[in-house]
């Protein structure tokens, strides 16, 4: 997340939750049927706080719909739900002008599954999206956007986080779908700020014609890490509340726009959230791993002028899956097919106090990401049952913080609720089974998930496919028994995002040591310890940890692909190819797996098959060409030459794949591809240049120099090729030849900073006195300084060396001191040490010369 306040980290705040009114007396075991105890007899039903008598509301047929979703927002942090800070005036105004539901339960404490339920009226086991990034909503699922589009509505969605991007299936039925796209430079962009989301939604409202609309707006800002804008950070000591207040401000802008455009009186506004935030309750800092009300209880407000009576508060339990059916009922539209939610109109109109709804929730995140047990929950009649390896039962009507597990003392009730939970799954529609909604995870997905504070990136395990009842019983370690490990795992994930590999490795080694000692599970920790080791070049040890991670989840194709890459880097090409073929078979549409299979095949010399696999990957992920585009930029190749291999067809694919191999530090694969390309096209200057660079990395100096000379002869404008050729000659101690090459290259590009800097350095410091020329060195050093700017320590050090060779030691000392100052900020320690040694020479009126 962009840090708008300059703060780092998060602040632990003691959660404040309003105490709901006690309904009836204390729980007393009476001689009644267990089913009555579970489903709730009259004495257990909450007393609805009506805002007025029953009303026959006018129709909302043809009204506009503004559906607002707040990510990670606890209901009890809104002023209208009783929070004392009163930081949400716009949310509070909506509640005062409409109806507020005091007990709304989400279906999952995760963004994609919950939003799929919101828009479809289905539970996750029905719509199929069980976790972020590894699933998508399949086309078999019908969304409210599709229904209203068929009715003539214009539809648009403006979203704040990549986990709702169109590739995850929620774009169905939307005319416009503004999601989160990555920056052109290849970096990671995982979210959009509330102001950006609001601006887009307001622009769409202003540009829209008169037909009715559905506008879905998603604000992600309350999600961890919490960095509210300065005006909220200074006013509210709790940064989480500051983020909620920031979202409230943006919602206020939307409401003001409706009024300005005279749309407010004919627009149904619905405000809710996908899930809450634990904030330390039940040993959970954020959300996703447990099913307590801190993460399941969400706000729900409906405002529809002249249709919904203002100020109504409904105490009955409702569900997130009831939102879409209620919107459609208000608009007098038919319900969605197979919807499991129901219309809440009888509650909105005061016709009924309670619909007796049972609320289901689940989280498979512990299973998919850590190898722990999945959890399910059922909330009914003031009681809540959590189906875990050690079952939990809470009388939430009397114990809203879920502090007293009554599963042992209320065993009949717990067993009956478990049976009701199984019955719910048994009788539910199967719109999109899990195995049809899976989506292969790319490394980009994993990076974006990590940037949002999520684990993720694992594939669904074999025993999680198939019939829902087959996986009803939780398998694996109980997440609550591993709560501290989960907390440490999340901390390690955040450290990895910040690049603090040493700290992350220390935590991950502790987690994996516990697991190896008998704790079991946590495939994520094993795989990411391996990833840290691979980043450091410790490939052999990384291979071992990847293999251990796969023992927990053999179907994890992302980890298997990473294992194959580590094997390839460690020199085990045959084993690498076998693992990558297995991963590609299990996830045939994964571009990440396909591109690495292509690299392994190229390293083995199977070039035709390699290009075929790369074509499959590039078709699924056109962004793979970015490596080639960076290659062209490095070589500063004019467009006519670049176009020799830039076209996205089979003739251009070998060079694109070679560019990938170059960035992946797989020179053998690049060499095989480029040698073949130069044989097929002897005039391909860029291929010769890259082949020369690759051979130099492989230690084949003579062949490297020959290919680089061929490249600059074919295309003298290729500046980087001249520079790399000079480096290759210097490494062979051919300083005179390197000077001639750099002079030749600068004739074609006299302002090229790197060539000018390297020529100046040779002319000032060459070991052979006959090659040194202080005046010419100083001239080229100034060209380099002017081209590169005055904040490059290396360029300033070259200028100092040239000044010393020319006899101007006072200027040399000044330039060298500035170079040292810059190097100390972000340069390696050994570079600073070398600069300091040269400074002492200049201070003693001596130039610096390279050793013979």
Protein Blocks (a to p, Z undefined) as FASTA:
>chain_A
ZZfkopgcjddddddddddddehjddddddddfklmmnopaklpccdddfbdcdddddfe
hiacdddddehiafklcfknopaklpalmlmmmmmmmccdfbdcdfbfcfklmmmmmmno
pafklnopabghjaccdfklccfklmmmmnopacddddfbfklgmknopmgopabacddd
ddfkopacfbdcfklmmmmmmmmmmmpcfbdcddddddfklpccddddfklmmmpmblkl
mmmmmmmmmmmmmmmmmmmnopmmmcccddddfbdcfklpahiabbojaccfklmpccdd
dddehkacghiacfbdcdfklmmmmmmmmnopacdehiabdcfklmmnopafbeoiacdd
ddfklmmmnopacdddddeehiacdddfbdcdddfklmmnopaccklmmmmmmmmmmmmm
mmmmmmpccfbgfklmgccddfklmmmmmmnopaehiacdfklgcjfklmmpcgdjdfkl
mmmmmmmmmmmmmmmmnopaklmmmmmmmmmmmmmnonggjkllmmmmmmmmmmnopaml
mmmmmmmmmmmmmmlmklmmmmmmmmmmnopamlmmmmmmmmmmmmmmlmklmmmmmmmm
mmnopamlmmmmmmmmmmmmmmlmmmmmmmmmmnopafklmmmmmpccfklmmmmmmmmm
mmnopaklmmmmmmmmmmmmmmlmklmmmmmmmmmmnopaklmmmmmmmmmmmmmmlmml
mmmmmmmmmmnopaklmmmmmmmmmmmmmmbmklmmmmmmmmmmgmblklpcfklmmmmm
mmmmmmnopabfklmmmmmmmmmmnopamlmmmmmmmmmmmmmmmpcfklmmmmmmmmmm
mmnopacdddZZ
